[in-house]
Amino acid sequence: MFNKQKFLISTLVLFSSSFIFAQNNCNCDTALQNLVLKIESEYPGFQEKTNRVADLYKNQKSTLLLKVDSVKTQNCISILNEYISFFKDEHIYLQEKKKSDIEVSNQNEQKPQKTEIEARLLTQTIFYIKISSFKYENIVPLKNLVEQHKKQIEKAKAIIIDVRDNFGGTDDVYQPLLPYILTNPLRIMNVEFLSTQTLINGLRDYAVQNINKGAIDSLKQVKEIEDGLKEYKDNLGKCVLYNNKKVIIDTIKLKSKSPTQVIILANSNVASAGENFLFSARQSKKVKIMGTPTMGVLDYGSIREFKFGCDNYELTLPTYRSVRLPNYPIDNIGIQPDLYLDDTIGDWLEFAINLNSINNLG
């Protein structure tokens, strides 16, 4: 999605409080039963993924429920993930909870920071931008990079945007690029959220965190938040169409000076917000996507942690489904390139530079 929907649509996982007052560590049989109940009632893709293969799903579930009795505790995660794999959705993620938040934080701090955004002038007429991740931390860096290289981007006849191996993040990151690469308003298919208590609590917590604590009208703001959540609270267990519109037209103010041609390099590791970027960019008349089909993880999104009664596991699930479904699925299909680059092409960037379409720019 795009930045106007920041409040509701994001791939940020809003984890619940780290203060755990009672641990409930489940045995494998209980964990599987609880997981099945959670998926069947709160995964927005459940009906879509099982309607046409109901018997196959029932057999898979029954087989695993019988199998779980003979599984040792240390092997339980494999059974749980075998169940999850039925849905073929990379936005469903389950892992064992072994380390404290402090340990994980310390480990992350020790990891060297990798440069995920870079830019340079390739030739007098071609500018290059590499974006390896659309994670939240890259919102400001990309905005600053575009501003820093504004004159070079405006003077360039072509721009190559390399998003290979970009697994996603938030759509807010790539917004500064859109005025330079689009030629017309964006037509965006909306989403509908499966209303659950987890979703409501997460949206409330996120909104409350952004209240100006010192404001005199903070109580009024809290009431406004609750009023905004009313539709979700009134429709628990049902899908709620965001803003009551299936299609959103986003008219982005275009730059008066911008490249005349845009090439985007993408591969099978481009997913989620990375695919959303391609979905938007390909509507431009001057954009050509080169590479291979993307991963195909775009039909369900906005993941959050869902408690399912077993504190020895962490489960994340999507909270919305695209209204493109079922007519235009992307999951496990991917976004197709305009020009497929097969495995005989070694250096994709060199290939893009040497294309006649940009090599002969005056």
C-alpha positions in Angstrom: 0.0 0.0 0.0 1.0 3.6 0.3 1.8 6.1 2.9 -1.7 7.5 3.3 -2.6 4.2 4.9 0.3 4.2 7.4 -2.0 3.9 10.4 -3.4 0.6 9.4 -1.3 -1.0 6.7 2.2 -1.8 7.5 4.5 -4.8 7.6 5.7 -3.8 11.1 5.2 -6.6 13.6 3.8 -5.0 16.8 4.9 -7.3 19.5 3.0 -7.4 22.8 4.5 -6.4 26.1 7.7 -8.2 27.1 6.4 -8.4 30.7 5.1 -12.0 30.9 3.4 -12.8 34.2 2.7 -16.5 33.6 4.4 -18.8 31.1 2.2 -21.4 29.5 4.5 -23.9 27.8 2.5 -26.4 25.7 3.3 -30.0 24.9 3.2 -30.8 21.2 -0.3 -32.1 21.0 -1.7 -29.0 22.7 0.4 -26.7 20.6 -0.8 -28.2 17.3 -4.4 -28.1 18.4 -4.1 -24.5 19.5 -2.3 -23.6 16.3 -5.0 -25.2 14.2 -7.7 -23.3 16.0 -5.9 -20.0 15.7 -5.2 -20.4 11.9 -8.8 -21.5 11.2 -10.3 -18.6 13.0 -7.9 -15.7 12.6 -5.8 -16.2 9.4 -7.5 -14.1 6.7 -6.4 -16.5 4.0 -7.9 -19.6 5.5 -11.1 -19.8 3.5 -9.4 -18.8 0.2 -6.6 -21.4 0.7 -8.9 -24.3 1.7 -12.2 -23.9 -0.2 -11.2 -25.9 -3.3 -9.0 -28.4 -1.4 -11.2 -29.0 1.7 -10.7 -32.7 1.7 -6.9 -32.4 1.2 -6.7 -30.0 4.1 -8.8 -32.2 6.4 -6.5 -35.2 5.6 -3.4 -33.2 6.3 -4.7 -32.0 9.6 -5.9 -35.4 10.7 -2.6 -37.0 9.7 -0.6 -34.5 11.8 -3.0 -34.7 14.8 -2.4 -38.5 14.8 1.3 -38.2 14.2 1.9 -35.7 16.9 1.5 -38.2 19.7 4.7 -40.0 18.8 6.7 -36.8 18.3 9.4 -35.9 20.8 9.3 -32.4 22.2 12.4 -31.2 20.5 10.9 -32.2 17.1 7.6 -30.5 17.6 8.5 -27.4 15.7 8.8 -29.5 12.5 5.3 -30.8 12.9 3.9 -27.3 13.5 5.6 -25.9 10.5 4.5 -28.9 8.4 0.9 -27.8 9.2 1.7 -24.2 8.4 3.4 -25.1 5.1 0.0 -26.2 3.7 -1.0 -22.6 3.3 2.1 -21.7 1.3 2.2 -18.2 2.8 5.6 -16.8 3.7 3.9 -14.2 6.0 3.0 -17.0 8.4 5.9 -17.6 10.6 6.4 -19.8 13.7 9.5 -20.2 15.8 10.4 -21.6 19.2 10.9 -18.9 21.8 14.2 -19.8 23.4 16.0 -16.5 24.1 14.9 -13.5 26.1 14.3 -10.2 24.4 17.4 -8.8 26.0 19.6 -11.6 24.5 18.1 -11.1 21.1 18.7 -7.3 21.4 22.3 -7.8 22.4 22.9 -10.1 19.5 21.4 -7.6 17.0 23.6 -4.9 18.4 26.7 -7.0 17.8 25.9 -7.6 14.2 27.7 -5.3 11.7 25.4 -2.9 10.0 25.1 -3.6 6.3 24.8 -0.8 3.8 21.3 -1.4 2.3 21.0 1.8 0.1 23.5 3.1 -2.3 23.6 5.3 -5.4 26.0 6.4 -8.1 26.3 7.8 -11.6 27.0 4.9 -14.0 27.5 7.1 -17.1 26.8 10.7 -18.0 23.1 9.7 -18.6 22.4 6.7 -16.4 21.9 6.9 -12.6 21.9 3.8 -10.4 20.1 3.2 -7.0 20.4 0.0 -5.1 17.9 -0.7 -2.3 18.4 -4.0 -0.5 15.6 -3.5 2.0 12.5 -1.5 2.6 12.7 -1.8 6.3 11.6 1.1 8.5 15.1 2.2 9.3 15.6 3.0 5.6 12.8 5.6 5.3 15.0 8.6 6.2 18.2 7.3 4.5 16.5 6.9 1.1 14.7 10.2 1.5 18.0 11.9 2.2 19.7 10.0 -0.7 17.2 11.2 -3.2 17.5 14.7 -2.0 21.2 14.6 -2.0 21.3 13.3 -5.6 18.4 15.3 -6.8 20.2 17.2 -9.5 21.8 14.0 -10.9 18.5 12.2 -10.9 16.8 15.1 -12.7 19.6 15.3 -15.3 19.8 11.6 -16.0 18.1 10.2 -19.1 17.7 6.8 -17.5 17.6 5.5 -13.9 18.3 1.9 -12.9 16.7 0.9 -9.6 18.1 -2.4 -8.2 15.8 -4.1 -5.7 17.2 -7.6 -6.0 17.0 -9.6 -2.8 14.7 -7.0 -1.2 12.4 -9.0 1.0 10.2 -6.0 1.8 9.4 -3.9 4.8 7.3 -0.8 4.5 6.0 1.0 1.5 6.9 4.4 3.1 10.5 3.8 2.1 10.1 4.1 -1.7 7.7 7.0 -1.7 10.4 9.6 -2.6 11.2 7.7 -5.8 7.6 7.7 -7.2 7.5 11.3 -8.4 10.5 10.6 -10.6 9.4 7.3 -12.1 5.6 7.6 -12.5 3.8 9.0 -15.5 0.2 8.9 -14.2 -1.9 8.4 -11.0 -1.6 5.1 -9.3 -4.6 2.7 -9.3 -4.3 0.7 -6.1 -6.4 -2.3 -5.2 -7.4 -2.0 -1.5 -7.4 -4.6 1.3 -9.8 -5.9 3.8 -8.8 -6.7 7.4 -10.0 -9.8 9.2 -11.2 -8.2 12.4 -9.7 -10.0 15.5 -9.0 -8.9 19.0 -5.3 -9.1 18.2 -5.7 -6.7 15.3 -7.8 -4.3 17.4 -5.3 -4.4 20.3 -2.4 -3.8 18.0 -4.0 -0.9 16.2 -5.0 0.7 19.6 -1.5 0.3 21.0 0.1 1.7 18.0 -2.2 4.7 17.9 -1.9 5.4 21.7 1.9 5.3 21.4 1.7 8.2 19.0 -0.5 10.4 21.2 1.1 13.6 22.4 1.3 12.7 26.1 1.4 16.3 27.2 -1.6 17.4 25.1 -4.6 18.7 27.0 -6.9 16.8 24.7 -5.2 13.5 25.0 -8.4 11.9 26.5 -10.2 13.2 23.5 -7.6 11.6 21.2 -8.1 8.3 23.0 -11.8 8.5 22.4 -11.2 9.2 18.8 -9.0 6.1 18.5 -11.8 4.0 20.1 -14.3 5.5 17.7 -12.0 4.7 14.8 -11.9 1.1 15.9 -15.7 0.7 16.3 -16.2 -0.9 12.9 -13.6 -3.5 13.7 -15.1 -4.1 17.2 -18.6 -4.5 15.7 -17.4 -7.0 13.1 -15.2 -9.5 15.0 -14.5 -12.5 12.8 -15.5 -10.7 9.6 -13.5 -8.9 6.9 -13.7 -5.1 7.0 -12.9 -3.2 3.8 -10.5 -0.4 4.5 -12.1 3.0 3.9 -15.0 1.3 2.2 -13.3 1.6 -1.2 -12.1 -1.3 -3.4 -9.9 0.9 -5.5 -7.9 3.9 -4.4 -6.6 6.4 -6.9 -3.4 8.0 -5.6 -2.5 11.2 -7.6 1.2 11.8 -6.8 2.7 15.1 -7.9 5.3 14.3 -10.5 8.6 16.0 -10.8 8.9 18.5 -13.7 12.4 17.1 -14.4 12.9 13.3 -14.3 14.5 10.4 -16.3 12.7 9.4 -19.4 13.4 5.7 -18.9 13.4 3.6 -15.8 14.7 0.0 -15.5 14.0 -2.0 -12.3 16.1 -5.1 -11.6 14.2 -7.7 -9.6 14.7 -11.4 -8.8 13.0 -14.3 -7.0 14.0 -12.8 -3.6 11.9 -9.7 -4.0 8.9 -10.0 -1.7 6.1 -8.2 0.1 6.7 -4.4 0.0 9.3 -5.0 -2.6 6.6 -6.5 -4.8 4.3 -3.7 -3.9 6.9 -1.3 -5.3 6.9 -3.2 -8.6 3.2 -3.3 -8.6 3.0 0.5 -8.4 6.0 1.3 -10.6 4.9 -1.0 -13.5 1.9 1.3 -14.0 4.3 4.0 -15.3 4.7 4.2 -19.1 8.4 4.6 -18.8 9.2 1.7 -16.5 10.5 -1.7 -17.6 11.1 -4.5 -15.0 13.9 -6.8 -15.8 14.9 -10.1 -14.1 12.9 -13.1 -12.9 9.5 -13.5 -11.3 9.4 -12.3 -7.8 8.7 -14.5 -4.7 5.0 -14.0 -4.6 4.1 -12.8 -1.1 1.6 -10.0 -1.6 -1.9 -11.3 -1.2 -1.9 -11.3 2.6 0.0 -8.8 4.7 0.4 -6.5 7.8 1.8 -9.2 10.0 1.4 -9.2 13.8 2.3 -11.6 16.6 -0.7 -13.7 17.5 -0.8 -15.5 20.9 -2.3 -19.0 20.7 -1.9 -20.2 24.3 1.6 -21.5 24.0 4.3 -19.1 25.3 7.1 -21.4 24.1 6.3 -20.4 20.5 6.0 -17.1 18.6 3.5 -17.0 15.8 3.1 -14.2 13.3 0.1 -14.0 10.9 -1.1 -11.5 8.3 -4.1 -9.4 9.2 -5.5 -8.5 5.8 -6.2 -9.9 2.3 -6.1 -8.0 -1.0 -9.4 -7.4 -2.7 -7.6 -8.6 -5.9 -8.5 -12.0 -4.7 -9.6 -14.5 -5.9 -9.3 -13.1 -9.5 -5.7 -11.8 -9.5 -3.5 -13.8 -7.0 0.2 -13.0 -6.6 1.2 -15.5 -3.9 3.4 -18.3 -5.2 3.2 -16.8 -8.7 5.1 -13.6 -8.3 5.2 -10.4 -10.4 6.4 -11.2 -13.9 9.2 -9.1 -15.4 8.8 -7.3 -18.7 12.1 -8.8 -19.8 13.1 -12.1 -18.4 16.9 -12.5 -17.7 17.9 -16.1 -18.0 20.8 -17.8 -16.2 23.2 -17.2 -19.2 23.2 -13.5 -18.3 26.0 -13.1 -15.8 26.0 -9.4 -14.9 22.5 -8.0 -14.9 23.5 -4.5 -14.3 25.9 -4.5 -17.2 23.2 -6.1 -19.4 20.8 -3.3 -18.4 23.4 -0.6 -19.2 24.1 -2.1 -22.6 20.5 -2.3 -23.6 19.9 -0.4 -26.8 17.0 1.4 -25.2 19.3 3.3 -22.8 22.7 2.8 -24.4 21.8 5.1 -27.3 20.4 7.9 -25.1 21.5 11.3 -26.4 
